[in-house]
Amino acid sequence: MFDCIVVGAGPAGGTAAYHLAKRGRSVLVLEKEALPRYKPCSGGVSPAIAQWFDFDFSPVISRKVNSIRYTWKLGDPVNATLNTPEPMWMVQRDRFDEYLMQQAQQAGAKLQDATAVTGIEFKGNHWQVNTTAGTLEAKYLIAADGAKGSMAKWLGFKERKTRMGAVMEAPQAIGNTAQFDFGMLKNGFIWNLPKAEGFSAGTASFRGDDRTDFNAALSKYAKEAGFNTSGAQIYTHPIVFWDGDQTLHTENAVLAGEAAAIVDPMTAEGIRPSMYSGMKAAEAIDQSLNGDQSALAQYTETIQREWGSDMVWAQRLANLFYRVPGIGYKVGVKRPTATDRLGKIMCGEMRYADVANRALKRLGGGLIPGMGG
C-alpha cells in the first residue's frame, strides 16, 4: 500500500509527487497516457516556480522571453519589455511534464504511465484504485487529472464548469517576442508564444457564450498576421477557470491543478497555480500522514486564501475587460505600466487586488484591467 497515489502526471501531479517523495513518502503516479505525451497548452511558464524546487529547469526551457507586443486587431501596437528578475519561460509540455516526473522519480516516486484509472472506492481507512493494469491501494489520493478527468466526480465533488480553448502549434519560428492580440475574438484574446521549435498561438473563451469557432479564429489570425502555418495543427481543449471558492478536500483525498479549477480567469495562466496547488497538496498529505486531522481542510483554506481570494478580483476584471475590450485596451493595456504590473502578478510579486484598487481610484469605480495607476 502506498502512502499516496497521484492521478495525473501534469504539472500539479508531478509537483505533488516530487514534494511527497522528498519527504520520504511512498508515492505512485498514475498517468493514462504514455510519457512523453502531447498536451494542448501554449507553454508559457512563470519563472516564479523555480523557488519551489531544488533542481534546474534549464534543460526543458525552450526559450526565454522578455519582449512583449500587444495589438488591437493586429494594429495600434504596443511594444514593451517584461521587467521581471527572470524572463518568462516557454516550454513544450511533453518535455516539461516528463522532466518534472523524472525529478520526482529520482526523489523516490514511482510512475505507472499508460495506465488509466477506471474507478475508486474508499475502504474504511484507505483508497482502492482500480486501473486498466489492476487494483492498487493507498492511504491518500491526489486527483490531478485535469479538466477532463473523472476523479473529482468520483470523489463526490460538484461538476466543474468548463470553457473551451484552443492551441495552434506551428513548426516555423517567429522571433523572440510574445504577442497578445485583442479585438479579433469575442470574449477573449489570442496569445502567440515563440519557441525554439516554432510557435504556439492560443485562445480561450473567458465569458458569455462558448460557441466560438476557435479553429477558424486561429486560422484567420495566423493568415492576417502573415505567419507561415505550413504543418500547423490546431487542438481544442476544455479549461476550468477559478469560479469562486470551492472545497478541495474530502476523506483522505484532495484536488490539485485543473481538477481543482485553479486556472486564472483573466489570463488563462494555469501552470504556475497548478504547481503551487500540487506543492500545497503534498504538504497537506504529509501532515495528515503525521496525524494532523485538520491538514486537508487547511489545504482548501490555503488555496482559497493564497490563490482564490485574488482570483475573485481577476474574475471581476475579466468580466468587464472582455465585455468592453476596446476600452480596456485603450485605458489599460496601452498604459506604460501595464506590462510591468502583469509581469509582477505572474511572478507573484503583485496581486490582482493591488491592480483593481488602483483602477478603482483612477476610474472612479470602473474595473478596467491593465493595470491602473
KABELUR-V196265 format. One record per run of one state. SS is the DSSP state (h for helix, s for strand, l for the rest). FROM is the first residue (numbers start at 1). TO is the last residue. Records with the same first field share a line. If there is no record, write none. Layout:
SS = FROM-TO / FROM-TO
This chain:
l = 1-1 / 8-10 / 23-26 / 31-43 / 46-46 / 53-57 / 61-62 / 66-66 / 73-74 / 82-87 / 91-92 / 107-109 / 113-116 / 123-126 / 132-133 / 144-150 / 155-162 / 171-176 / 183-189 / 196-197 / 205-213 / 226-232 / 240-240 / 242-248 / 251-252 / 256-256 / 261-262 / 264-270 / 290-294 / 322-324 / 334-337 / 347-351 / 364-373
s = 2-7 / 27-30 / 44-45 / 63-65 / 67-72 / 75-81 / 88-90 / 110-112 / 117-122 / 127-131 / 134-143 / 163-170 / 177-182 / 190-195 / 198-204 / 233-239 / 241-241 / 249-250 / 253-255 / 263-263
h = 11-22 / 47-52 / 58-60 / 93-106 / 151-154 / 214-225 / 257-260 / 271-289 / 295-321 / 325-333 / 338-346 / 352-363
